Amino acid sequence: MKPLCSDWSLGRHLASSSDKTITPGRRAAADILFVSEEEEEAEIFIAMEMEMEGGLPLSSSGKVYNEDQLGVEIPETAHQISSDSWFQVSFILTTGINSVFVLAYSATIMVPLGWAPGVIGLIVAAAFSLYANSLIAKLHLHGGKRHIRYRDLAGHIYGRKAYHVTWGLQYVNLFMINTGFIILAGSALKAVYVLFHDDTMKLPYFIAIAGFVCAMFAIGIPHLSALRIWLGFSTFFSLIYIVIAFALALKDGSLQPFHVPLFMPPILRSSHLLFFNAGINAPARDYSISGSSTGKIFTTIGACANLVFAYNTGMLPEIQATIKPPVVKNMQKALYFQFLIGGLPMYAVTFVGYWAYGSSTPTYLLSSVSGPIWVKTMANIAAFLQTVISLHIFASPMYEYMDTRFGVKGSALKPKNLSFRILFRGGYLTINTLLSAMLPFLGDFESLTGAVSTFPLTFILGNHMYLMAKNNSLTPLQKSWHWLNVYFFGLLSLAAGIAAVRLIIVDSKTYNLFADL
């Protein structure tokens, strides 16, 4: 049991009276009402009924926008909501954090930062990401209704312009994440191909194949909740490529002499004792950060954007929409699972990959490991299949928008609905695939995504929306803390955006379009 001095608990209390007029006395009585978490959903609907009957919109900030004030139609979703357990949602979040992108973090985070900044940065980024996502999760029921889309929540708090700006930021965020997924899927296919063929088939061809498979999967799975058993497969595939990448990188690292950095995790400092065949003639690993002074500054800032990219989806309200009531409490459980347990495999493969190959760590870790062909083949196939599932998760807000906008209803197998998915989802992924093949610079896309969308959506908007929604109930110190976060991450977002654009320009001069990386 807990006290709820919130809009929906007040609505429930007032609804029990025949007179639904809000008076100061009844507000005071409502403020000390104790309700259980399990009653949240019922309270929301009662509060919504009050609003429809002419009751006042209740907000701790005193300023919210309903649909009429927004001037934007907020449609009911065509997808399934409120049907998933917190455990299933935690697997969706864990799938995101342990997607095939983990095979790139040794290169895109650790190489430009080094041991001490890289390890500390990952831990600090996890703490801030958990905090920012928790703030967003707490606003899911703000104003006595569920906000099942990020743009709906922003529009409710700020108004019409924020509704459209937020949707634009989220679209860019998810589009670039999916671009990265397709690049990684193509890299996985190419890694399998070179194990069995001497000729070199270029990466863009594998990216095209990967895009086609992702489109077929998107056509067959109508909405996010329909993944269900596929989430189990995704976890299984993740374990395969993470365990194999970890083991083979650990083996490779043990065969090379190296200088032990002062800030290396203890398990890696002593891991060479597990092996007794250390190579005497192999060159020592180099952990130095290469580049000019100016180049190092830009790559370090870009790596900071990669840090937040690693943890955040940019679609938390859409994921929270699928969870069963009590939605806030269950979402908090899922977030704690993601950050305290779900992130452990990511840390393992990121640190071991960098330890094994140092500053020469490749963007796709499995392309450098040595071992039996069948083991590497299995790891790469698992990475490819997991990427297909992960991409579907991050593309789901766009799919939901298209299905709702065009009124897709009924069975997913109806010829009309099937044709719609083929046309629109296939077209969306065709554009994604084309960009992936043209500019296959994975690290640059991570940096740009973190800069222009992850920072604004999760950290800037998360803190500012919470500040606006809970303004009257926050102490001056709490308000100062949220403003500090807004300004700090705003400046970091600007700097990271400049750094990411510079990196893309530099790489575009080095490589041609449709480069074979």
FILO-92541 format. One line per 8 residues: number of its first residue (from 0); for each residue z, y, x of N, C-alpha, C. Coordinates in steps of 0.2 Angstrom, whole numbers. Each point is the difference from the previous one (the first is absolute). Example, Ala and Ser with C-alpha at 12.3 -4.5 7.8 and 13.67 -1.06 7.14 Angstrom:
<pts>
0> 39,-28,66,0,6,-4,0,6,4 | -4,5,-2,1,6,4,3,5,-4
</pts>
This chain:
<pts>
0> 0,-6,4,0,6,-4,0,6,4 | -3,5,-2,0,7,4,-1,6,-5 | 2,5,2,-1,6,-4,-7,3,1 | -3,2,-6,-7,2,0,1,7,-3 | -1,5,4,0,7,-2,-7,2,-1 | -4,-4,-3,-8,1,0,-3,1,-6 | -6,1,0,-3,2,-7,0,-5,-5 | -2,-6,3,-1,-6,-5,7,-2,-3
8> 5,0,4,7,-2,-3,2,5,-5 | -1,7,1,1,5,-4,-3,-1,-7 | -7,-2,1,-4,-2,-6,3,-5,-4 | 2,-6,3,3,-5,-3,7,2,-4 | 4,4,3,6,2,-3,-1,4,-6 | -5,5,1,-2,4,-6,-3,-4,-5 | -4,-5,1,-4,-3,-5,5,-4,-4 | 6,-2,2,5,-3,-4,3,4,-6
16> -2,6,1,3,5,-5,-6,2,-5 | 2,1,-6,-5,2,-5,-3,7,1 | 4,4,4,-3,7,2,-2,-1,7 | -6,1,1,-3,-1,7,0,7,3 | 3,5,-2,0,7,3,4,0,6 | -2,2,6,4,0,6,5,6,0 | 6,-2,0,5,5,1,4,0,6 | 3,5,2,4,0,7,5,-6,0
24> 3,0,-6,6,-6,-1,-3,-7,1 | -6,-1,-3,-3,-6,1,-3,-2,7 | -2,6,3,-2,-1,7,6,-2,4 | 5,3,-1,6,-2,4,2,-7,-1 | 0,-2,-6,2,-7,-2,-5,-5,3 | -6,2,0,-6,-4,3,1,-1,8 | 3,5,3,0,0,7,6,-5,3 | 4,-2,-5,5,-5,3,-1,-7,-3
32> -6,0,-3,-1,-7,-3,-2,-5,5 | 3,-6,-1,-2,-5,5,-4,-5,-3 | -6,-2,3,-4,-5,-2,-2,-5,6 | -3,-5,-2,-2,-5,5,-7,1,2 | -2,-3,6,-7,1,2,-5,-3,-4 | 2,-5,-4,-4,-4,-4,-2,4,-6 | 3,6,-2,-1,3,-6,-5,6,2 | -2,1,6,-4,6,2,-7,0,-4
40> -3,-6,-1,-6,0,-3,0,2,-8 | 5,-2,-3,1,1,-7,2,8,-1 | 4,3,5,1,7,0,-6,4,1 | -5,-2,4,-6,4,1,-4,0,-7 | 0,-5,-3,-4,0,-7,3,4,-5 | 7,0,0,4,4,-5,-1,7,2 | 0,2,6,-1,7,2,-7,2,-1 | -5,-4,0,-7,1,-1,-1,1,-8
48> 4,-4,-4,0,1,-7,3,7,-2 | 5,2,3,3,7,-1,-5,5,2 | -4,0,5,-4,5,2,-6,0,-5 | -2,-6,-3,-5,1,-5,2,3,-6 | 7,-1,-1,3,3,-7,2,7,1 | -2,3,6,1,7,1,6,2,4 | 3,-5,3,6,1,5,-3,4,6 | 5,3,4,-2,3,6,-2,-4,5
56> -5,1,5,-1,-4,6,6,2,4 | 3,-6,3,6,1,4,-2,-1,7 | 3,5,4,-2,-1,7,6,4,4 | 2,-3,6,5,3,3,-2,6,4 | -7,1,1,-2,6,3,-2,5,-6 | 0,-2,-6,-1,5,-5,-8,1,-1 | -4,-3,3,-7,2,0,-4,-7,1 | -3,-2,-5,-5,-6,0,-6,2,-4
64> -5,-4,1,-6,1,-4,-2,-7,-4 | -1,1,-6,-2,-5,-4,-8,0,0 | -3,-5,-4,-7,-1,1,-4,6,-3 | 3,3,-5,-4,6,-3,0,6,5 | 6,1,3,0,5,5,-4,-1,6 | -1,-6,2,-4,-2,6,-7,1,-1 | -2,0,-7,-7,0,-1,-4,-6,3 | 3,-5,1,-3,-6,3,2,-6,-4
72> -4,-4,-3,1,-6,-3,3,-5,4 | 6,-2,-1,3,-6,4,0,-6,-4 | -5,-4,1,-2,-6,-4,5,-6,1 | 1,-4,-5,4,-6,1,-4,-5,4 | 3,-4,5,-4,-4,4,-3,-6,-3 | -6,-1,3,-3,-7,-2,2,-6,3 | 5,1,5,2,-5,4,7,-2,-2 | 3,-6,2,6,-2,-2,6,3,3
80> 5,2,-3,6,3,3,6,-3,-2 | 6,1,3,7,-2,-1,0,-8,-1 | -3,-4,4,0,-7,-1,2,-4,6 | 1,4,6,1,-4,6,8,1,2 | 2,-5,3,7,0,3,0,4,6 | 6,3,2,1,4,6,-2,-4,6 | 1,-7,0,-2,-4,6,-8,-1,1 | -3,0,-6,-8,0,1,-2,7,2
88> 3,5,-2,-2,7,2,2,1,8 | 5,-3,2,2,0,7,-5,-4,4 | -3,-5,-2,-5,-3,3,-7,4,1 | -1,4,-6,-6,5,1,1,5,5 | 6,2,1,2,5,5,0,-3,7 | 3,-6,0,0,-4,7,-7,-1,2 | -5,-2,-5,-7,-1,2,-3,6,3 | 2,6,-3,-3,6,3,2,1,7
96> 7,-1,2,3,1,6,-2,-5,5 | -2,-6,-2,-2,-5,5,-7,-2,-1 | -4,5,-2,-7,-2,-1,-3,0,7 | -6,-1,0,-4,-1,7,1,6,4 | 2,5,-3,1,6,5,5,-1,5 | 5,-5,-1,5,-1,5,-3,-2,7 | -6,-3,-1,-4,-2,6,-2,6,4 | 0,6,-3,-3,5,4,6,5,2
104> 6,-1,-2,5,5,2,2,0,7 | -1,-6,3,2,0,8,-5,5,3 | -6,1,-2,-5,4,3,1,7,-3 | 1,1,-6,-1,7,-3,7,3,0 | 6,-3,1,6,3,0,3,-1,7 | 1,-6,2,3,-1,7,-3,3,6 | -7,-1,0,-4,2,6,1,8,1 | -1,4,-5,0,7,1,7,3,1
112> 5,-4,-3,7,2,1,4,-3,5 | -1,-6,2,4,-3,5,6,-3,-3 | 4,-4,4,6,-4,-2,5,4,-4 | 3,5,3,6,4,-3,-2,4,-6 | -5,4,0,-2,4,-6,-3,-5,-5 | -4,-5,2,-2,-5,-5,5,-4,-4 | 5,-2,3,5,-4,-3,4,4,-4 | 2,6,3,5,5,-4,-4,3,-6
120> -7,1,1,-4,3,-5,-1,-5,-6 | -1,-6,1,0,-5,-5,6,-1,-4 | 6,1,3,6,-1,-4,1,7,-4 | -1,5,3,1,7,-3,-4,0,-6 | -7,-2,1,-5,1,-5,2,-5,-6 | 3,-6,1,2,-4,-5,6,3,-4 | 4,3,3,6,3,-3,-2,6,-5 | -4,4,3,-3,6,-4,-4,-2,-6
128> -4,-6,2,-5,-2,-6,4,-3,-5 | 5,-4,1,5,-3,-5,3,5,-4 | 2,6,3,4,5,-3,-5,4,-5 | -6,1,3,-5,4,-4,-3,-4,-6 | -1,-6,1,-2,-5,-6,5,-1,-5 | 7,0,2,5,0,-4,0,6,-5 | -1,6,3,0,6,-4,-5,-1,-5 | -6,-2,2,-6,0,-5,2,-6,-6
136> 3,-5,2,2,-5,-5,5,2,-5 | 4,5,2,6,2,-4,-3,5,-5 | -6,3,1,-4,4,-5,-4,-3,-5 | 0,-7,1,-5,-4,-5,1,2,-7 | 7,1,-2,2,1,-7,1,7,-2 | -2,5,5,2,7,-1,-3,3,-7 | 5,3,-3,-3,3,-6,0,-4,-6 | 3,-6,0,1,-5,-5,-6,-4,-2
144> -5,-1,5,-6,-4,0,-2,-3,6 | -3,-5,0,-3,-4,6,-6,4,3 | 0,1,6,-6,3,4,-3,-6,4 | -5,-3,-3,-3,-6,3,-6,2,5 | -1,6,1,-5,2,5,3,6,4 | -2,0,6,3,6,5,-2,6,-3 | -6,1,-2,-3,7,-3,4,1,-6 | 2,-5,-4,3,2,-7,7,3,2
152> 4,-3,5,6,3,2,0,7,3 | -5,1,4,-1,7,3,-2,5,-5 | -4,-2,-5,-2,4,-5,5,2,-5 | 5,-5,-1,6,1,-4,4,5,3 | 1,0,6,5,5,4,-4,7,1 | -6,0,3,-3,6,2,-5,3,-5 | -4,-4,-3,-5,3,-5,-7,-3,2 | -5,3,-3,-7,-3,0,-3,-1,7
160> 1,6,4,-3,0,6,2,-5,5 | 7,-1,-1,3,-6,4,-2,-7,-2 | -1,0,-6,-3,-7,-3,-7,-2,4 | -4,5,0,-7,-1,3,1,-1,8 | 4,5,3,0,0,7,3,-7,3 | 6,-2,-4,3,-7,2,-5,-5,-1 | -4,0,-5,-5,-6,-1,-5,0,6 | -2,6,2,-5,1,5,3,-3,7
168> 6,2,1,4,-2,6,1,-8,0 | 1,-3,-6,2,-7,0,-7,-3,0 | -5,2,-3,-7,-3,1,-2,0,7 | 1,5,4,-2,0,7,4,-5,4 | 6,0,-2,5,-4,4,-2,-8,-1 | -1,-2,-6,-2,-7,-1,-7,-1,2 | -4,4,-1,-7,-1,3,0,-1,7 | 3,4,4,0,-1,7,4,-6,2
176> 6,-2,-3,3,-6,1,-5,-6,-1 | -4,0,-6,-4,-5,-1,-6,-1,5 | -2,6,3,-5,0,5,3,-3,6 | 6,1,2,3,-4,5,1,-7,-1 | 1,-2,-6,0,-7,-1,-6,-4,1 | -6,4,-2,-6,-3,0,-2,-1,8 | 2,5,4,-2,0,7,4,-6,3 | 6,-1,-2,4,-6,3,-3,-7,-3
184> -2,0,-6,-3,-6,-3,-6,-2,4 | -4,5,2,-6,-1,4,2,-2,7 | 5,3,3,2,-2,6,2,-7,1 | 4,-2,-6,2,-7,0,-6,-5,0 | -5,1,-4,-5,-4,-1,-4,0,7 | -1,5,3,-3,0,6,3,-4,6 | 7,1,0,4,-4,4,-1,-7,-1 | -1,-3,-6,-1,-7,-1,-7,-1,3
192> -5,4,-2,-7,-1,2,-1,-1,8 | 4,4,4,-1,0,7,3,-6,3 | 4,-3,-4,3,-7,3,-5,-5,0 | -5,0,-4,-4,-6,-1,-8,2,2 | -1,6,1,-7,2,2,0,5,6 | -5,-1,4,-1,4,6,-4,6,-1 | -4,0,-5,-3,7,-2,5,5,-3 | -2,6,0,4,5,-3,-2,3,-6
200> 3,-2,-5,-2,3,-7,4,7,-1 | -3,5,-1,4,7,0,5,0,-6 | 6,4,2,5,1,-5,-2,2,-7 | -5,5,-1,-2,3,-6,-2,-6,-5 | -3,-5,3,-2,-6,-5,6,-3,-3 | 5,-1,5,6,-4,-3,4,5,-5 | -1,6,1,3,5,-4,-3,-1,-7 | -7,0,0,-3,-1,-6,2,-6,-4
208> 0,-6,4,2,-6,-4,7,1,-2 | 5,3,3,7,1,-2,0,4,-6 | -4,5,-1,0,4,-6,-3,-4,-6 | -5,-4,1,-2,-4,-5,5,-5,-3 | 4,-3,4,5,-4,-2,6,3,-3 | 2,6,2,5,4,-3,-3,2,-7 | -6,2,-1,-3,2,-7,1,-6,-4 | -2,-6,2,1,-6,-4,7,-1,-3
216> 5,1,5,7,-1,-2,2,5,-5 | -3,6,1,2,6,-5,-3,-2,-6 | -5,-3,-1,-3,-1,-6,3,-5,-4 | 3,-5,4,4,-6,-3,7,1,-2 | 3,5,3,7,2,-2,0,6,-3 | 2,0,-7,0,6,-4,5,6,1 | 6,-2,2,5,5,1,5,-2,5 | 5,4,2,4,-1,6,5,-6,-2
224> 3,0,-6,4,-5,-2,-3,-7,0 | -7,0,-1,-3,-7,0,-1,-3,7 | 3,3,5,0,-3,7,4,-6,0 | 6,1,-2,5,-5,-1,0,-5,6 | -3,-6,-2,-1,-5,5,-3,2,7 | -5,5,-1,-3,2,6,5,4,5 | 5,2,-3,5,3,5,4,-5,4 | 1,-6,-3,2,-6,4,-5,-2,6
232> -6,0,-2,-5,-1,5,0,5,5 | 0,6,-2,0,6,5,6,-1,5 | 6,-1,-2,6,-1,4,-2,-6,5 | -2,-5,-3,-2,-6,4,-5,2,6 | -5,3,-2,-5,2,5,3,5,5 | 4,4,-2,3,5,4,4,-4,6 | 4,-5,-3,4,-4,5,-4,-3,5 | -6,-3,-2,-4,-3,5,-2,4,5
240> -3,6,-1,-3,4,5,5,4,4 | 6,1,-3,5,4,4,4,-5,4 | 1,-6,-2,3,-5,4,-5,-2,6 | -6,-1,-1,-5,-2,5,-1,6,5 | 0,6,-3,-1,6,5,6,1,4 | 6,-1,-3,6,0,4,1,-5,5 | -2,-6,-1,1,-6,4,-5,1,6 | -6,1,-2,-6,0,6,1,6,4
248> 2,6,-3,2,6,4,6,-1,5 | 5,-3,-3,6,-2,4,-2,-5,6 | -5,-4,-1,-2,-5,5,-4,4,5 | -5,4,-2,-4,4,5,5,5,4 | 5,3,-3,4,4,3,4,-3,6 | 2,-6,-2,4,-4,5,-4,-2,6 | -6,0,0,-4,-2,5,-2,6,5 | 3,6,-1,-2,5,4,6,3,3
256> 0,2,6,6,4,3,0,7,-3 | 6,3,-1,0,7,-3,7,3,2 | -1,6,0,6,4,1,4,1,-7 | 6,-2,0,4,0,-6,2,8,-2 | -3,3,-5,2,6,-2,8,0,-2 | 3,6,1,7,1,-1,1,-1,-8 | -4,2,-4,1,1,-7,-3,-6,-4 | -2,-6,3,-3,-5,-3,6,-4,-4
264> -2,-2,-6,5,-4,-4,2,-6,4 | 7,-2,0,3,-5,4,-4,-7,-1 | -2,-2,-6,-3,-6,-1,-7,-1,5 | -3,6,1,-6,0,4,2,0,7 | 5,4,2,2,0,7,2,-7,3 | 2,-4,-4,2,-7,2,-5,-5,-2 | -5,1,-3,-4,-5,-3,-4,-4,5 | -1,4,6,-4,-4,6,4,-6,2
272> 7,0,-1,3,-6,2,-1,-6,-4 | -4,1,-6,-2,-6,-4,-5,-4,4 | -4,4,4,-6,-3,3,1,0,8 | -3,-6,3,1,0,7,-6,0,4 | -6,1,-4,-6,0,4,-3,7,0 | 4,5,2,-2,7,0,-6,0,6 | -5,4,-2,-6,0,5,2,5,5 | -1,-2,6,2,4,6,-6,5,2
280> -6,-3,-1,-6,4,2,-2,5,-6 | 3,0,-6,-3,4,-5,3,7,1 | -4,5,-2,2,7,1,6,2,-5 | 4,4,3,6,2,-4,-2,5,-6 | 3,-1,-5,-1,5,-6,1,7,1 | -3,4,-3,1,7,1,2,3,-7 | 6,3,-1,2,3,-6,-1,8,0 | -3,2,5,-1,8,1,-4,2,-6
288> 0,6,-2,-4,3,-5,-5,4,3 | -6,-2,-1,-6,3,4,-3,6,-4 | -4,4,4,-3,6,-3,3,6,3 | -4,6,-1,2,6,2,7,3,-4 | 3,5,3,6,3,-4,-2,2,-7 | -6,3,-1,-2,2,-6,-1,-6,-5 | -3,-5,3,-2,-6,-4,6,-4,-2 | 5,0,5,6,-3,-2,4,3,-6
296> 0,7,0,3,3,-5,-3,-2,-7 | -7,0,0,-3,-1,-6,1,-7,-3 | 0,-5,5,0,-7,-1,8,-2,-3 | 4,4,3,7,-1,-2,1,2,-7 | -2,6,-2,0,3,-6,-3,-5,-5 | -6,-2,2,-4,-5,-5,4,-6,-1 | 4,-3,6,4,-6,-1,5,1,-5 | 3,6,0,5,2,-5,-2,-1,-7
304> -6,2,-1,-3,-2,-7,-1,-7,-1 | -2,-4,5,0,-7,-1,7,-3,-1 | 5,3,2,7,-3,-1,1,0,-8 | -1,6,-3,1,0,-7,-5,-4,-4 | -6,0,2,-5,-5,-3,2,-7,0 | 4,-2,5,2,-7,0,4,-2,-6 | 4,5,-3,5,-2,-5,-2,2,-7 | -4,4,-1,-1,3,-6,-6,-1,-4
312> 0,-1,-6,-6,-2,-4,-4,6,-4 | 4,5,-1,-3,6,-4,-1,-2,-7 | 3,-5,-3,-1,-2,-6,6,-3,-3 | 6,2,2,6,-3,-3,1,1,-7 | -2,5,-4,1,0,-7,-4,-5,-3 | -6,-1,2,-5,-5,-3,3,-7,1 | 3,-2,6,3,-6,1,7,-1,-4 | 3,6,-1,7,0,-4,-2,-1,-7
320> -6,2,-2,-2,-1,-7,0,-8,-2 | -1,-4,4,-1,-7,-1,7,-4,-1 | 5,4,2,7,-4,1,4,0,-7 | 4,-5,-1,4,0,-6,5,4,0 | 3,3,-6,6,4,0,6,-4,2 | 5,3,3,1,7,2,-5,2,6 | -5,5,-2,-5,1,5,3,3,7 | 4,5,-1,3,3,6,4,-5,5
328> 4,-3,-4,5,-5,4,-4,-5,3 | -5,-3,-3,-4,-6,2,-5,3,6 | -2,6,-1,-5,3,5,4,1,7 | 7,2,-1,4,1,6,1,-7,4 | 1,-5,-4,0,-7,3,-6,-2,4 | -6,2,-3,-6,-2,3,-1,4,6 | 2,6,0,-1,5,6,5,-3,6 | 6,-1,-2,4,-3,5,-2,-6,3
336> -3,-5,-4,-3,-6,3,-6,2,5 | -4,4,-2,-6,2,4,3,3,7 | 4,4,0,2,4,6,5,-4,4 | 4,-4,-3,6,-4,4,-3,-7,2 | -4,-3,-4,-2,-7,2,-7,0,1 | -4,3,-5,-7,-1,0,-4,3,7 | 4,5,3,-3,3,6,1,-4,6 | 4,-5,0,2,-4,7,-6,-3,3
344> -4,-3,-4,-6,-3,3,-5,5,4 | 0,6,-3,-4,5,2,3,2,7 | 6,1,1,3,2,6,-1,-5,5 | 1,-6,-2,-1,-6,5,-7,0,3 | -5,0,-4,-7,0,3,-2,7,4 | 2,5,-3,-1,7,3,3,0,7 | 6,-2,1,3,1,7,-2,-5,5 | -1,-7,-3,-3,-5,5,-7,2,2
352> -4,2,-5,-7,2,2,0,5,6 | 4,5,-1,0,5,5,3,-2,7 | 5,-4,-1,3,-3,6,-5,-4,4 | -4,-4,-4,-4,-5,4,-6,4,3 | -3,5,-3,-6,3,3,1,7,2 | 5,3,-1,1,7,2,-5,5,-3 | -2,4,5,-4,6,-3,-7,-3,-1 | -2,-6,2,-6,-3,-2,-1,-4,-6
360> 6,1,-4,0,-4,-7,-6,2,-4 | -4,-4,-3,-5,1,-4,2,2,-7 | -5,4,-4,2,2,-7,1,-6,-4 | -4,-5,1,1,-6,-4,3,-6,5 | 7,-1,-1,4,-4,5,-3,-7,1 | -3,-3,-5,-2,-7,0,-7,0,4 | -3,5,2,-6,0,4,2,-1,7 | 6,1,2,2,-1,7,4,-6,2
368> 3,-3,-5,5,-6,1,-4,-6,3 | 3,-4,4,-4,-6,3,4,-6,-3 | -3,-5,-2,3,-6,-2,-6,-5,-3 | 2,-5,-3,-5,-5,-3,-4,3,-5 | -6,-2,0,-5,4,-5,2,-1,-7 | 2,-6,-2,2,-2,-7,6,5,-2 | 4,1,4,6,4,-1,-2,7,-2 | -4,3,5,-3,7,-1,-4,0,-6
376> -4,-5,-1,-4,0,-6,4,1,-7 | 5,-4,0,5,-1,-6,3,7,-1 | 2,3,6,3,7,-1,-5,5,-2 | -6,0,2,-4,5,-2,-3,-1,-7 | -1,-6,-2,-1,-1,-7,5,2,-5 | 7,-2,2,5,3,-4,1,7,0 | -2,4,5,0,7,0,-5,3,-4 | -6,-3,0,-5,2,-5,1,-1,-7
384> 3,-6,-2,2,-1,-7,6,4,-2 | 4,2,4,6,4,-2,-3,7,-1 | -4,2,4,-3,7,-1,-4,1,-6 | -3,-5,-3,-3,0,-6,5,1,-6 | 6,-3,1,5,1,-5,3,7,0 | 2,2,6,3,6,1,-4,6,-2 | -7,-1,1,-4,6,-2,0,1,-7 | 0,-6,-4,1,0,-7,6,4,-3
392> 5,-1,4,7,4,-2,-1,7,1 | -3,2,5,-1,8,2,-6,3,-4 | -4,-4,-3,-6,2,-4,2,0,-7 | 6,-3,-2,1,0,-7,1,6,-4 | 3,6,3,0,6,-4,-7,3,-2 | -5,-1,5,-6,2,-2,-3,-5,-6 | 1,-6,1,-2,-5,-5,3,2,-7 | 7,1,0,3,2,-6,-3,6,-3
400> -1,5,4,-3,6,-2,-7,-1,-4 | -4,-4,3,-7,-1,-3,1,-4,-6 | 4,-5,0,1,-5,-6,3,4,-6 | 5,5,2,3,4,-6,-5,5,-2 | -4,3,5,-4,6,-2,-6,-3,-5 | -2,-6,1,-6,-2,-3,2,-5,-6 | 7,-1,-1,2,-4,-6,-1,-7,1 | 1,-3,6,-1,-7,1,6,-4,-3
408> -1,-4,-5,5,-3,-4,-2,-7,-1 | 5,-5,-2,-1,-7,-2,-1,-4,7 | -3,-6,-2,0,-5,6,-4,2,6 | 3,-1,6,-4,1,6,-6,-3,1 | -1,-6,-4,-6,-3,0,-6,2,-5 | 2,4,-4,-5,3,-5,-6,2,4 | -6,-1,-2,-6,2,4,0,8,1 | 2,4,-5,0,7,1,5,2,6
416> 6,-3,0,5,2,5,-2,-3,7 | -3,-6,0,-2,-2,6,-6,4,3 | -5,2,-4,-5,4,2,3,7,3 | 5,2,-4,2,7,2,4,-1,7 | 3,-5,2,3,-1,6,-5,-1,6 | -5,-4,-2,-5,-1,5,-3,7,2 | -2,4,-5,-3,7,1,4,5,4 | 6,1,-3,5,5,3,4,-2,6
424> 3,-6,-1,4,-2,6,-5,-2,6 | -6,-3,-2,-5,-1,6,-2,6,3 | -2,5,-4,-2,7,2,5,3,5 | 6,0,-2,6,3,4,0,-3,6 | 0,-7,1,1,-3,6,-6,0,4 | -6,1,-3,-6,1,4,0,6,4 | 3,6,-3,1,6,4,5,-1,5 | 6,-3,-1,5,-2,5,-3,-4,6
432> -4,-5,-2,-3,-4,5,-5,4,5 | -4,4,-3,-5,4,3,4,5,5 | 5,3,-2,4,5,5,3,-5,5 | 3,-5,-1,3,-5,5,-5,-2,5 | -6,-2,-2,-5,-2,5,-3,6,4 | 0,6,-3,-3,6,4,5,2,5 | 7,1,-2,5,2,5,6,-5,0 | -1,-5,4,5,-5,1,6,2,4
440> 2,6,0,6,2,5,6,-1,-4 | 3,-6,0,6,-1,-4,6,4,2 | 2,1,6,6,5,2,-1,7,-3 | -6,2,1,-1,7,-3,1,1,-7 | -3,-5,-4,1,0,-7,8,-1,-2 | 4,-4,4,7,0,-1,3,7,0 | -2,3,6,3,7,1,-2,5,-5 | -6,0,-2,-3,4,-5,4,-1,-7
448> 0,-6,-2,4,-2,-6,7,2,0 | 3,-1,5,7,2,1,1,7,-1 | -4,4,3,0,7,1,-2,4,-7 | -5,-2,-3,-3,4,-6,3,-3,-7 | 3,-6,0,2,-3,-6,7,-3,0 | 2,-4,5,6,-3,0,6,5,1 | -1,5,5,5,5,1,1,4,-7 | -6,3,-3,1,4,-6,3,-4,-6
456> -3,-6,-1,2,-4,-6,7,-2,0 | 2,-3,6,7,-4,0,5,5,2 | -1,4,6,6,4,3,0,7,-3 | -6,3,-1,1,7,-2,1,0,-8 | -5,-3,-3,1,0,-8,6,-4,-2 | 2,-5,4,6,-4,-2,6,4,0 | 1,4,5,6,4,1,0,6,-5 | -6,3,0,-1,6,-5,1,-1,-7
464> -3,-6,-2,0,-2,-7,8,-1,-2 | 3,-4,5,7,-1,-2,4,6,0 | -1,5,4,3,6,0,-1,4,-6 | -6,0,-2,-2,4,-7,3,-4,-6 | 0,-6,0,2,-4,-6,8,0,0 | 3,0,6,8,0,0,3,6,2 | -4,5,0,3,7,3,7,2,-2 | 1,0,-7,7,2,-2,5,-4,2
472> -1,-7,2,5,-4,1,1,-1,8 | -3,3,4,0,0,7,5,5,3 | 3,-2,5,4,5,4,-4,4,4 | 2,6,3,-4,4,4,-2,-4,7 | 5,-4,2,-2,-4,6,-5,-5,-2 | 0,-3,-5,-6,-5,-2,-6,4,-1 | 0,6,-3,-6,3,-1,-3,2,7 | 4,2,5,-2,2,6,-3,-6,4
480> 3,-6,-1,-3,-6,3,-7,-1,-3 | -1,0,-6,-7,-2,-3,-5,6,2 | 2,6,1,-5,5,2,-1,-1,7 | 5,-2,4,-2,-1,7,-5,-6,1 | 1,-5,-4,-5,-6,0,-7,3,-2 | 0,4,-5,-7,2,-2,-3,4,5 | 3,5,3,-3,4,6,-1,-4,6 | 4,-5,2,-1,-4,6,-6,-4,-1
488> 0,-4,-5,-6,-4,-1,-6,3,-2 | 0,6,-3,-6,4,-1,-3,2,7 | 4,3,4,-2,2,7,-3,-7,4 | 3,-5,-1,-2,-6,3,-6,-3,-2 | -1,1,-7,-6,-2,-3,-6,4,2 | 1,7,1,-5,4,2,-2,-2,7 | 5,-1,5,-2,-2,7,-3,-6,0 | 2,-5,-4,-3,-7,1,-7,0,-3
496> -2,4,-5,-6,1,-3,-5,3,6 | 2,5,3,-4,3,5,-1,-6,6 | 5,-3,2,-1,-5,5,-4,-6,-2 | 0,-2,-6,-4,-6,-3,-8,2,0 | -1,6,-2,-7,3,-1,-3,0,7 | 4,3,5,-2,0,7,-1,-7,3 | 4,-5,-2,-1,-7,3,-7,-3,-3 | -1,2,-7,-6,-3,-3,-6,3,4
504> 0,7,1,-6,4,3,-1,-3,7 | 5,-1,4,0,-3,7,-3,-7,0 | 2,-4,-5,-3,-7,0,-7,0,-3 | -1,5,-4,-7,0,-3,-5,2,5 | 2,4,5,-4,2,6,-1,-6,5 | 5,-4,0,0,-6,5,-4,-6,-3 | 0,-1,-7,-3,-6,-3,-5,3,-5 | -6,-4,-1,-5,2,-5,3,-3,-7
512> -4,3,-5,2,-3,-7,-2,-7,0 | 4,-4,-4,0,-7,-1,1,-3,7 | 5,2,4,2,-2,7,2,-8,-1 | -1,-3,5,2,-7,1,7,0,5 | 5,1,-3,7,1,4,3,-7,0
</pts>
